[in-house]
Amino acid sequence: MYRIIKKSIIAFSALMVVQACNKKDVIELTPEFTLDALTNPSSMAQVEQVLGGAYAGFRNANYYGSGSGTGAGWSLMPDVMSDNLYETTESLANSRTMADFLYNPSTGQVGTFYTAPYSVVANANIVLRDVDKFTTTANKKMANRIKGQAYAIRALAHFDVFRYFADKYDRNSSDLAVPYIKEFVASTTYKSARPTNKAFYDDLFADLTQAVTLLSDVDKTINPSTALTRPNIDLAAAYAIQARAYLYAGMYAEAETAATNAIALRPLVNLNQAAFSGMYNQTNAGEIIWNVQFESGQSGPTFLVFFATNNRSYFRPAPEIATVAGTTGLIKSNDIRYTAYFTPVGTGGLALTKYKGKGTVSDGNANFPAIRTGEMYLIRAEARAKQTGKEVLGLADLNTLRAARINGYVPIVATGNALLTEIANERRAELVGEGHRFFDLKRTTRTLQRGAACGSTISVSGICSLPSTAREWTLPIPDAVRNPNPAYQQNPGY
């Protein structure tokens, strides 16, 4: 049933992304495929089915999933587009346009990266449109559970579009963001304008506040603590999404508080190889806060960089991240992340194999841990380091995380820019292959400088650096969005 729901949303998602949410200005469209849960739900259970359709949208091959050498827009592509991975001579060049920053408004992957999250938003908006129709005093907590997830999903999907297509991340600026769509409507005639960052963030944080409030008062545990996966967004995940968004917005006190709340609900894995590796092969929930669940036949993120069934690596970890010898790079062999993330494959090469499969199977069917406790420690470390008088606490978070990962770790002492650099390097190591590096470089206005592999005989990459001022840090608004609406402003330089 979820596939039917997803299909009906995608049938018109490209239309709905270019409109604002004013009913007097829009024409409501009937989906090509109809289902009672979409057009006329008869129960809370059917509304919850649509919520399942929203989660299904995260598995899209252009969202957290991947086709063969393509997609994975918010799982592996941000690493492909950064200095974490390098393109190998085994690559079939399916994503070279993205890896070498050759994209333009007509590039196919740019278009699908724009529309995939809005398909998720559409499902969330159907839930929020209908859930109150069936809410009673008796099922209020059930309604809270469904609505809270829908608000969080809507916020996360919008934020993900924003990360690629907004030129700047400043909280209160008049820079242009992306439409924040709060109703399930579509229009072929309405000519919308892009909101400012301030307006976008106002809507984003309002949704997240609603999510936290509702998910604090639910009828049952959303993700059982005994389970090996956590495929639904619960209170811990809502706090974590808040923390991530506050960090981008430069709201460091708020990011610290939200990260602390998430950490309290999901403890850190401490030098436990089985628990840490288990997050990636579904043998242990470890410190997963929220994972995107892929079942048999639903692929997974790995195929953008590593074809698990034949050990073919399109993209490999940069030597600055890790090496076969395990003696150099940010992740060495005495680090529990080394075994969890990498495997020597072929003649002297290291592959990123964290999503190769479940258990001992190597078929590419693996879940994606979209939010983990390790990220929360690094968000809190950076947020504290950015606040006057809290550097010591930020350093403590950094050392705590490293001590939980590295056998025999000796704590460091650092302050100021040196501390921020250490935190940035640790984010690069901890979150490699989890969809953060390109955005981290963008939000901190760093120059991208690919390492020793770039331009060498082992890599086919033609672009080894990207200045912090380059237009390519922001993806262009797709032609399919702007052609019917020329007033929809393009990003600078395109």
Secondary structure, DSSP 8 states (H G I E B T S, - for coil): -HHHHHHHHHHHHHHHTT--S-GGG------SS--HHHHS--SHHHHHHHHHHHHHHTTSTTTTSB-SSSB-TTTTHHHHTTTSEEEBTT---TTHHHHTT---TT-HHHHHHHHHHHHHHHHHHHHHHHGGGG--STTHHHHHHHHHHHHHHHHHHHHHHHHHH-S---TT---B------SS---SS------BHHHHHHHHHHHHHHHHHHHTS-SS-SS-TTSS---S--HHHHHHHHHHHHHHHT-HHHHHHHHHHHHHHS----S-HHHHHHHHHTS--TTEEEEE---TTS--SGGGTEETTTTEESEEE-TTT--SSSSSSSS-TTBHHHHHHEEEETTTEEEE-TTS-STT--SS---EEEEEHHHHHHHHHHHHHTSTT-HHHHHHHHHHHHHTTBTT-------HHHHHHHHHHHHHHHTTTSS-HHHHHHHTT--EE--TTTTSTTB-----EE-TT-GGGS----HHHHTT-TTS---TT-
